[in-house]
C-alpha cells in the first residue's frame, strides 16, 4: 500500500530558515531549501523557478539530518521578483509543493513562493518587544514642567490639571485639555520598568508642540512640547534609552497641523502667502480639515516647499530628528493611508515613496510604521512603509476570538462593540493566515502586532465578555507572531479604563505596585523574558499552523534547532490535544508556560484546562 505520510513533513517558506540571503540584490545568488521527511517514497526533489519569462528546473542536493532531509540549491536572482515552487518526484508520480501545500497539479503563479530584490530590512524589529506610551498619562518626572490650570483656552475648552488618581474627562467636558502632566523625564525614570518587561523599543505618541493632550494638533513640528520638558528632555531620554539598549519610535502626523500652528494662522490671514499653499481651502474660503475635525486642517502636498520642510530636505522634520542630538530610530505615521488625499489630489503613494527615500538615505535602519486599520498590502511592498500597526492581522482577529464584534461593524469609532459569536479555531487560523500571506514574506518580521492601543478600548476591560484564560492565550500568541509585539502602557498591570470612548482608553498609569494585577504582570514579564531568550528563533524562524479545529488552534515558530508552539483552546472543558510531530520533529520540551506537554517521536500531547492555553519550547 502506498505511504503518503511523507506529505505531513514537507515544509519550506520565504524565511531565513530556508532562503539566504533573505534580502538579496538583483543578480545576487541565493540558497533556497526545503525540508523533506525521510521516506523511501521520495525519488528526487527539484526547484522550478520562473525568471526572465521562462520556467527552469534545478536539481536539488540532499543533506540527511536524523529524521529529515534538507534539500538545497544555489541560483542567481535575475528578475525584480523571483517566483518558484518545488517538484517532489515520488514513486507513484510527481507532486508540487508551494504556498498551497503538496498538490498533484502544477501551481499557478499566485501560489508560488516569491522573493523581491532590493528590499531594505530594519533588522532590529523582528526580535524586539515594543512598549507604547501616551506621554501625558504615563508618569510625572519633572515637577517644573507641565500645563498649568487655566493656562489657555482652546477649541471651546480651557486647560485643567489632574492628578494620577483621577480619571480623564469625556471629550465634551475636557476638550482634550485635561492634562495629567506626564512628561519625558517620567518616561526616562521608567526604564527599570521596561527592563522588567523585557522591552527594547519605546513608541511614544506625539510629543511635538501642541495645544491638546493627544498632541496630534501640532503647532511646531521641529520642537518637543515644553509641557513634556522640551527638546532637552527628549535628548536626555533618547540618550538614556539608547544607553539601556532600547530604540525610540515617535508618532507624527504629517497629514495635518493644529489650528494654532503659525502656518495655519498665516494662511488664514493672507490667502496670498506661501503658508496658504500648505493647506486646502473650501469654496466658502474656510480651510479644509481632515475628516471635518475643525482643529485639524489638512496639509496640501501640492506644495513643494511643504515637502521640503516635512521630509525632503536634510533639515526637514523627518530627517533632522534621526540625527544628533536625538538619533531617533523611527516614525509611527498617523492616518498614513489618508495623507495627500483630497478630491482629485491622490498623492498618498507618491508622498510615502518620497518619504522613504529621504528617511532611508538619512538612516537606513530607521523604522517607518503606518497607521492603517485595513489591509495595508499596497504600502508594504518595500517602497513605502516598513510596517503597519497590525490591526487587521492581530488586534481585530484576536478580539473576534474573544467574541467581540469587529470595529468596522460597530458605531462610535468602535468604542462600544457588542458581543457576537466568537471565532472558531479554524476561523481564527484563517484570519491570521490570510494576512500573513498577503504581503511579501520578507516584510513579515517588521510588522507591529498589538491587541490594544490609544485608539481602541482595552480588551481586558470588556466586562461583558472578558475571560482571563482566553486573554492570556492571546497575549502568548501575540509574543510569537511574526513581527514585533506592541504593549500599550498599563495593559501589563490591567490598567483601568471602561469601554465607551477614546478618552477611557487613556487612563493615567498607576505606579503603586500593590494596585497591579499580579496575574497580568507575571504573564507579561514571563513572556518578555521568553521572547528575549529566543529572540533569534522569533526573528528569523519560519511559522506554521500546526492545528486548527472548532475549539482550538496551534501555531508554531521554528528554526533549525528549536520550535516555539502556542496552543489556544476555547473549550469549556479540559482539552487534550495530540499534535502531529512530523513537521516540527520535537524531541525534547524544555519550557512550558500553561498546561502540560509531552512529546513522542510522532506526536506532541498538550493538555490545557477550560479555555486554557500553553506556550512551549522544544528542541528539534
MARGU-64640 format. One record per residue (C-alpha): residue in one letter; y, z, x negated. Coordinates in steps of 0.25 Angstrom, whole numbers. Layout:
<atoms>
ATOM   lumdren       Y       Z       X
ATOM         a       Y       Z       X
...
</atoms>
This chain:
<atoms>
ATOM   lumdren       Y       Z       X
ATOM         x       0       0       0
ATOM         x      14      -4      -5
ATOM         x      22       8     -10
ATOM         x      37       7      -6
ATOM         x      41      21     -10
ATOM         x      48      16     -22
ATOM         x      59      11     -14
ATOM         x      63      26     -12
ATOM         x      67      28     -26
ATOM         x      75      15     -29
ATOM         x      90      18     -32
ATOM         x     102      12     -38
ATOM         x     117      13     -35
ATOM         x     130       9     -42
ATOM         x     132      23     -49
ATOM         x     132      28     -63
ATOM         x     117      31     -62
ATOM         x     113      16     -60
ATOM         x     125       8     -65
ATOM         x     132       9     -79
ATOM         x     144       8     -81
ATOM         x     147      10     -66
ATOM         x     161       5     -69
ATOM         x     160      -8     -77
ATOM         x     170     -18     -80
ATOM         x     167     -33     -77
ATOM         x     158     -39     -87
ATOM         x     152     -26     -92
ATOM         x     137     -23     -92
ATOM         x     131     -13     -83
ATOM         x     118      -6     -81
ATOM         x     112      -5     -67
ATOM         x     100       3     -64
ATOM         x      91       7     -52
ATOM         x      80      18     -50
ATOM         x      67      13     -46
ATOM         x      55      23     -44
ATOM         x      42      22     -52
ATOM         x      33      13     -44
ATOM         x      22       3     -46
ATOM         x      28      -6     -35
ATOM         x      41     -10     -43
ATOM         x      39     -22     -52
ATOM         x      53     -25     -56
ATOM         x      68     -22     -53
ATOM         x      80     -32     -55
ATOM         x      95     -31     -53
ATOM         x     100     -42     -45
ATOM         x     115     -44     -47
ATOM         x     126     -53     -41
ATOM         x     136     -57     -51
ATOM         x     145     -70     -53
ATOM         x     140     -76     -40
ATOM         x     125     -75     -43
ATOM         x     113     -66     -42
ATOM         x     106     -62     -55
ATOM         x      93     -53     -57
ATOM         x      91     -44     -68
ATOM         x      78     -37     -72
ATOM         x      80     -22     -74
ATOM         x      73     -13     -84
ATOM         x      66      -1     -80
ATOM         x      66      13     -87
ATOM         x      56      23     -82
ATOM         x      61      37     -79
ATOM         x      50      46     -74
ATOM         x      49      43     -59
ATOM         x      58      32     -58
ATOM         x      62      19     -66
ATOM         x      76      15     -69
ATOM         x      79       0     -69
ATOM         x      92      -5     -76
ATOM         x      99     -17     -80
ATOM         x     112     -20     -88
ATOM         x     120     -32     -83
ATOM         x     135     -37     -84
ATOM         x     144     -36     -72
ATOM         x     150     -49     -71
ATOM         x     158     -48     -57
ATOM         x     168     -39     -52
ATOM         x     157     -33     -43
ATOM         x     143     -34     -47
ATOM         x     132     -33     -36
ATOM         x     117     -30     -37
ATOM         x     104     -26     -31
ATOM         x      91     -23     -37
ATOM         x      78     -30     -35
ATOM         x      65     -22     -35
ATOM         x      53     -30     -36
ATOM         x      41     -23     -31
ATOM         x      26     -27     -29
ATOM         x      28     -31     -15
ATOM         x      42     -38     -16
ATOM         x      56     -37     -22
ATOM         x      66     -27     -16
ATOM         x      81     -26     -17
ATOM         x      88     -13     -20
ATOM         x     103     -12     -16
ATOM         x     112      -3      -8
ATOM         x     103      -5       3
ATOM         x      91       1      -4
ATOM         x      78      -6      -6
ATOM         x      76     -19       2
ATOM         x      67     -31       2
ATOM         x      79     -40       4
ATOM         x      90     -44      -5
ATOM         x     103     -36      -2
ATOM         x     116     -42       2
ATOM         x     128     -40      -8
ATOM         x     133     -29       1
ATOM         x     120     -21      -2
ATOM         x     121     -23     -17
ATOM         x     125     -13     -28
ATOM         x     139     -17     -33
ATOM         x     148     -14     -45
ATOM         x     163     -16     -47
ATOM         x     168     -19     -60
ATOM         x     182     -14     -65
ATOM         x     182      -1     -57
ATOM         x     189      11     -64
ATOM         x     182      25     -61
ATOM         x     189      38     -60
ATOM         x     177      45     -68
ATOM         x     181      59     -65
ATOM         x     180      59     -50
ATOM         x     165      57     -47
ATOM         x     161      70     -53
ATOM         x     173      79     -49
ATOM         x     176      88     -37
ATOM         x     189      88     -31
ATOM         x     198      98     -24
ATOM         x     209      94     -15
ATOM         x     221     103     -13
ATOM         x     232     103      -3
ATOM         x     243     109     -12
ATOM         x     251     117      -2
ATOM         x     239     124       3
ATOM         x     231     127      -9
ATOM         x     237     138     -18
ATOM         x     250     144     -22
ATOM         x     252     146     -37
ATOM         x     267     146     -40
ATOM         x     276     155     -31
ATOM         x     288     148     -36
ATOM         x     285     135     -29
ATOM         x     283     130     -15
ATOM         x     290     127      -2
ATOM         x     300     138       4
ATOM         x     301     142      18
ATOM         x     310     133      26
ATOM         x     314     125      13
ATOM         x     315     112      20
ATOM         x     313     105      34
ATOM         x     305      92      35
ATOM         x     298      84      46
ATOM         x     303      94      57
ATOM         x     298     106      50
ATOM         x     302     116      39
ATOM         x     295     122      27
ATOM         x     287     134      30
ATOM         x     279     142      19
ATOM         x     266     149      22
ATOM         x     256     158      14
ATOM         x     242     154      12
ATOM         x     237     164      22
ATOM         x     244     155      33
ATOM         x     239     142      39
ATOM         x     246     129      39
ATOM         x     255     125      51
ATOM         x     252     114      60
ATOM         x     260     101      57
ATOM         x     269     103      70
ATOM         x     273     116      65
ATOM         x     273     115      50
ATOM         x     276     100      48
ATOM         x     268     101      35
ATOM         x     279     110      29
ATOM         x     271     123      30
ATOM         x     269     126      15
ATOM         x     259     135       9
ATOM         x     265     132      -5
ATOM         x     252     130     -13
ATOM         x     256     123     -26
ATOM         x     251     117     -38
ATOM         x     251     130     -46
ATOM         x     241     135     -36
ATOM         x     232     123     -38
ATOM         x     232     126     -53
ATOM         x     229     140     -50
ATOM         x     217     136     -42
ATOM         x     210     129     -54
ATOM         x     199     140     -55
ATOM         x     196     138     -40
ATOM         x     194     123     -43
ATOM         x     185     127     -55
ATOM         x     176     136     -46
ATOM         x     174     124     -36
ATOM         x     171     114     -48
ATOM         x     183     106     -44
ATOM         x     188      96     -55
ATOM         x     198      87     -47
ATOM         x     210      93     -39
ATOM         x     216      84     -28
ATOM         x     230      88     -23
ATOM         x     236      84     -10
ATOM         x     250      78     -13
ATOM         x     259      86     -22
ATOM         x     271      77     -23
ATOM         x     285      82     -18
ATOM         x     286      82      -3
ATOM         x     290      90       9
ATOM         x     277      94      16
ATOM         x     265     102      13
ATOM         x     256      89      12
ATOM         x     265      82       3
ATOM         x     261      68       8
ATOM         x     276      67      11
ATOM         x     280      64      -4
ATOM         x     295      66      -7
ATOM         x     293      63     -22
ATOM         x     280      56     -28
ATOM         x     284      60     -42
ATOM         x     285      75     -41
ATOM         x     276      86     -37
ATOM         x     281      95     -25
ATOM         x     289     106     -31
ATOM         x     283     115     -20
ATOM         x     270     113     -27
ATOM         x     276     116     -41
ATOM         x     281     102     -44
ATOM         x     278      93     -56
ATOM         x     276     104     -66
ATOM         x     266     111     -57
ATOM         x     258      99     -55
ATOM         x     258      96     -70
ATOM         x     252     110     -73
ATOM         x     242     108     -62
ATOM         x     237      95     -68
ATOM         x     236     101     -82
ATOM         x     229     113     -77
ATOM         x     219     105     -68
ATOM         x     216      95     -80
ATOM         x     214     107     -89
ATOM         x     204     112     -80
ATOM         x     197      99     -79
ATOM         x     202      94     -66
ATOM         x     208      82     -61
ATOM         x     221      81     -52
ATOM         x     222      71     -40
ATOM         x     235      71     -31
ATOM         x     237      66     -17
ATOM         x     248      55     -16
ATOM         x     253      47      -4
ATOM         x     259      34      -9
ATOM         x     259      29       6
ATOM         x     272      37      10
ATOM         x     282      47       6
ATOM         x     289      58      13
ATOM         x     302      56      21
ATOM         x     308      66      11
ATOM         x     305      56      -1
ATOM         x     318      51      -7
ATOM         x     313      37      -6
ATOM         x     312      38       9
ATOM         x     325      45      11
ATOM         x     332      34       3
ATOM         x     324      23      11
ATOM         x     329      29      24
ATOM         x     343      30      19
ATOM         x     344      16      13
ATOM         x     335       5      18
ATOM         x     340      -4       6
ATOM         x     335       6      -4
ATOM         x     323       4     -13
ATOM         x     317      16      -7
ATOM         x     317       9       7
ATOM         x     308      -1       1
ATOM         x     298      10      -1
ATOM         x     296      12      14
ATOM         x     293       5      27
ATOM         x     303       4      38
ATOM         x     300       3      53
ATOM         x     308      -6      62
ATOM         x     317       5      66
ATOM         x     321       8      52
ATOM         x     313      20      50
ATOM         x     303      22      39
ATOM         x     288      19      42
ATOM         x     279      31      40
ATOM         x     264      32      37
ATOM         x     257      34      49
ATOM         x     270      37      56
ATOM         x     271      50      49
ATOM         x     286      52      49
ATOM         x     287      59      36
ATOM         x     278      49      28
ATOM         x     286      36      26
ATOM         x     276      25      21
ATOM         x     279      19       8
ATOM         x     281       3       7
ATOM         x     273      -3      -5
ATOM         x     280     -16      -4
ATOM         x     290      -9     -13
ATOM         x     286     -11     -28
ATOM         x     296       0     -32
ATOM         x     288       9     -24
ATOM         x     275       5     -30
ATOM         x     281       7     -44
ATOM         x     285      21     -40
ATOM         x     272      25     -34
ATOM         x     261      19     -43
ATOM         x     265       6     -51
ATOM         x     274      12     -62
ATOM         x     269      21     -73
ATOM         x     279      31     -68
ATOM         x     274      30     -53
ATOM         x     269      41     -45
ATOM         x     255      38     -46
ATOM         x     255      35     -61
ATOM         x     264      46     -66
ATOM         x     256      58     -61
ATOM         x     244      52     -69
ATOM         x     251      54     -82
ATOM         x     256      67     -89
ATOM         x     260      77     -86
ATOM         x     251      77     -74
ATOM         x     239      68     -77
ATOM         x     235      68     -63
ATOM         x     221      62     -60
ATOM         x     223      54     -47
ATOM         x     229      52     -34
ATOM         x     224      54     -20
ATOM         x     230      43     -11
ATOM         x     235      47       2
ATOM         x     233      38      14
ATOM         x     229      28       4
ATOM         x     223      17      13
ATOM         x     237      16      20
ATOM         x     246      15       8
ATOM         x     254       2       9
ATOM         x     251      -2      23
ATOM         x     261      -4      34
ATOM         x     262     -16      43
ATOM         x     259     -29      35
ATOM         x     260     -21      22
ATOM         x     246     -19      18
ATOM         x     247     -15       3
ATOM         x     237      -4       2
ATOM         x     227     -10      -7
ATOM         x     237     -17     -15
ATOM         x     244      -3     -18
ATOM         x     232       4     -21
ATOM         x     227      -7     -31
ATOM         x     241      -5     -38
ATOM         x     240      10     -38
ATOM         x     226      10     -44
ATOM         x     231       0     -55
ATOM         x     243       9     -59
ATOM         x     236      22     -58
ATOM         x     223      18     -66
ATOM         x     232      12     -76
ATOM         x     239      25     -78
ATOM         x     226      33     -77
ATOM         x     212      26     -75
ATOM         x     205      39     -71
ATOM         x     216      42     -60
ATOM         x     209      44     -47
ATOM         x     214      37     -34
ATOM         x     208      42     -21
ATOM         x     213      37      -8
ATOM         x     214      44       6
ATOM         x     206      36      16
ATOM         x     199      41      27
ATOM         x     190      28      30
ATOM         x     183      18      21
ATOM         x     191      17       8
ATOM         x     181       6       2
ATOM         x     192      -5       1
ATOM         x     200       5      -8
ATOM         x     188       9     -16
ATOM         x     185      -4     -24
ATOM         x     191       1     -37
ATOM         x     204      -6     -36
ATOM         x     212       5     -27
ATOM         x     207      19     -25
ATOM         x     196      26     -33
ATOM         x     192      34     -21
ATOM         x     195      39      -7
ATOM         x     195      53      -1
ATOM         x     182      50       5
ATOM         x     183      54      19
ATOM         x     175      42      24
ATOM         x     163      45      14
ATOM         x     163      60      14
ATOM         x     172      68      24
ATOM         x     170      60      36
ATOM         x     155      59      36
ATOM         x     154      74      31
ATOM         x     162      78      43
ATOM         x     153      70      52
ATOM         x     141      77      46
ATOM         x     147      90      51
ATOM         x     149      84      65
ATOM         x     164      81      65
ATOM         x     170      69      72
ATOM         x     175      59      62
ATOM         x     190      60      59
ATOM         x     193      46      64
ATOM         x     187      50      77
ATOM         x     196      62      78
ATOM         x     210      63      83
ATOM         x     221      70      76
ATOM         x     219      66      61
ATOM         x     204      71      62
ATOM         x     208      86      62
ATOM         x     200      90      75
ATOM         x     187      82      75
ATOM         x     177      85      85
ATOM         x     162      88      83
ATOM         x     153      76      84
ATOM         x     138      73      81
ATOM         x     136      75      67
ATOM         x     131      64      57
ATOM         x     116      63      55
ATOM         x     112      63      41
ATOM         x     110      48      42
ATOM         x     124      46      47
ATOM         x     129      55      36
ATOM         x     122      47      25
ATOM         x     126      34      32
ATOM         x     141      38      32
ATOM         x     141      43      17
ATOM         x     133      31      12
ATOM         x     141      20      19
ATOM         x     153      26      12
ATOM         x     146      27      -2
ATOM         x     142      13      -1
ATOM         x     156       7       4
ATOM         x     163       7      -9
ATOM         x     160       3     -23
ATOM         x     150      13     -28
ATOM         x     157      15     -41
ATOM         x     169      21     -33
ATOM         x     160      32     -26
ATOM         x     161      42     -37
ATOM         x     177      42     -35
ATOM         x     177      46     -20
ATOM         x     183      59     -16
ATOM         x     174      65      -6
ATOM         x     178      76       4
ATOM         x     176      84      17
ATOM         x     189      90      19
ATOM         x     204      86      15
ATOM         x     218      89      19
ATOM         x     217      79      30
ATOM         x     204      84      36
ATOM         x     201      97      43
ATOM         x     192     105      35
ATOM         x     178     102      40
ATOM         x     172     116      38
ATOM         x     183     121      47
ATOM         x     178     113      59
ATOM         x     174     125      68
ATOM         x     167     116      78
ATOM         x     156     111      69
ATOM         x     157     117      55
ATOM         x     143     121      49
ATOM         x     143     127      35
ATOM         x     129     121      31
ATOM         x     133     107      35
ATOM         x     147     108      28
ATOM         x     140     114      15
ATOM         x     131     102      15
ATOM         x     143      92      16
ATOM         x     150      99       4
ATOM         x     137      98      -4
ATOM         x     137      83      -1
ATOM         x     152      81      -4
ATOM         x     149      86     -18
ATOM         x     139      76     -21
ATOM         x     144      63     -14
ATOM         x     149      52     -24
ATOM         x     163      55     -27
ATOM         x     171      68     -29
ATOM         x     171      79     -18
ATOM         x     185      84     -14
ATOM         x     186      98      -9
ATOM         x     198     101       0
ATOM         x     204     114      -5
ATOM         x     199     126       3
ATOM         x     186     120       8
ATOM         x     179     127      -3
ATOM         x     183     140       4
ATOM         x     182     135      19
ATOM         x     198     136      20
ATOM         x     202     137      34
ATOM         x     209     126      42
ATOM         x     205     123      56
ATOM         x     204     109      62
ATOM         x     215     103      70
ATOM         x     226      98      60
ATOM         x     228      93      46
ATOM         x     236     106      43
ATOM         x     224     114      45
ATOM         x     217     107      34
ATOM         x     227     112      24
ATOM         x     226     127      25
ATOM         x     230     135      13
ATOM         x     219     138       3
ATOM         x     215     153       3
ATOM         x     213     160     -11
ATOM         x     207     173      -7
ATOM         x     192     171     -10
ATOM         x     188     181       0
ATOM         x     192     171      11
ATOM         x     184     160       5
ATOM         x     171     155      12
ATOM         x     161     158       1
ATOM         x     151     149       6
ATOM         x     161     137       5
ATOM         x     166     141      -9
ATOM         x     152     143     -14
ATOM         x     148     129      -9
ATOM         x     160     122     -16
ATOM         x     159     130     -29
ATOM         x     144     127     -30
ATOM         x     145     112     -27
ATOM         x     157     111     -37
ATOM         x     148     117     -48
ATOM         x     136     108     -44
ATOM         x     145      96     -44
ATOM         x     151      99     -57
ATOM         x     137     101     -63
ATOM         x     132      88     -58
ATOM         x     145      80     -59
ATOM         x     139      69     -67
ATOM         x     128      66     -57
ATOM         x     138      67     -46
ATOM         x     148      58     -53
ATOM         x     138      47     -58
ATOM         x     125      48     -50
ATOM         x     120      40     -38
ATOM         x     119      44     -24
ATOM         x     109      42     -13
ATOM         x     106      47       1
ATOM         x      92      53       0
ATOM         x      90      56      14
ATOM         x      97      56      28
ATOM         x      92      59      42
ATOM         x      97      64      55
ATOM         x      99      78      49
ATOM         x     101      77      34
ATOM         x     106      69      22
ATOM         x     103      70       8
ATOM         x     112      64      -3
ATOM         x     110      63     -18
ATOM         x     117      60     -30
ATOM         x     109      58     -43
ATOM         x     109      53     -57
ATOM         x      98      50     -67
ATOM         x      95      65     -69
ATOM         x      99      73     -56
ATOM         x     101      72     -41
ATOM         x     110      80     -32
ATOM         x     106      80     -18
ATOM         x     113      85      -5
ATOM         x     105      87       8
ATOM         x     112      90      21
ATOM         x     106      94      34
ATOM         x     112      95      48
ATOM         x      99     100      54
ATOM         x     100     113      62
ATOM         x      86     117      55
ATOM         x      81     119      41
ATOM         x      79     105      35
ATOM         x      68     102      25
ATOM         x      71      88      19
ATOM         x      62      80      10
ATOM         x      70      70       2
ATOM         x      63      59      -6
ATOM         x      64      61     -21
ATOM         x      60      46     -24
ATOM         x      74      43     -28
ATOM         x      80      55     -34
ATOM         x      68      60     -41
ATOM         x      72      74     -42
ATOM         x      62      82     -50
ATOM         x      69      96     -50
ATOM         x      80     103     -42
ATOM         x      90     111     -50
ATOM         x     100     115     -40
ATOM         x     101     117     -25
ATOM         x     112     121     -16
ATOM         x     107     123      -2
ATOM         x      93     123       3
ATOM         x      80     122      -4
ATOM         x      76     110     -13
ATOM         x      63     106     -19
ATOM         x      58      93     -25
ATOM         x      45      85     -27
ATOM         x      43      72     -34
ATOM         x      44      64     -21
ATOM         x      53      73     -13
ATOM         x      65      83     -13
ATOM         x      63      94      -2
ATOM         x      76     100       3
ATOM         x      77     112      13
ATOM         x      90     116      19
ATOM         x      94     125      31
ATOM         x     100     121      44
ATOM         x     112     111      41
ATOM         x     110     114      27
ATOM         x     112     106      14
ATOM         x     107     106       0
ATOM         x     112     100     -13
ATOM         x     103     100     -25
ATOM         x     102      94     -39
ATOM         x      89      89     -45
ATOM         x      85      83     -58
ATOM         x      79      69     -57
</atoms>
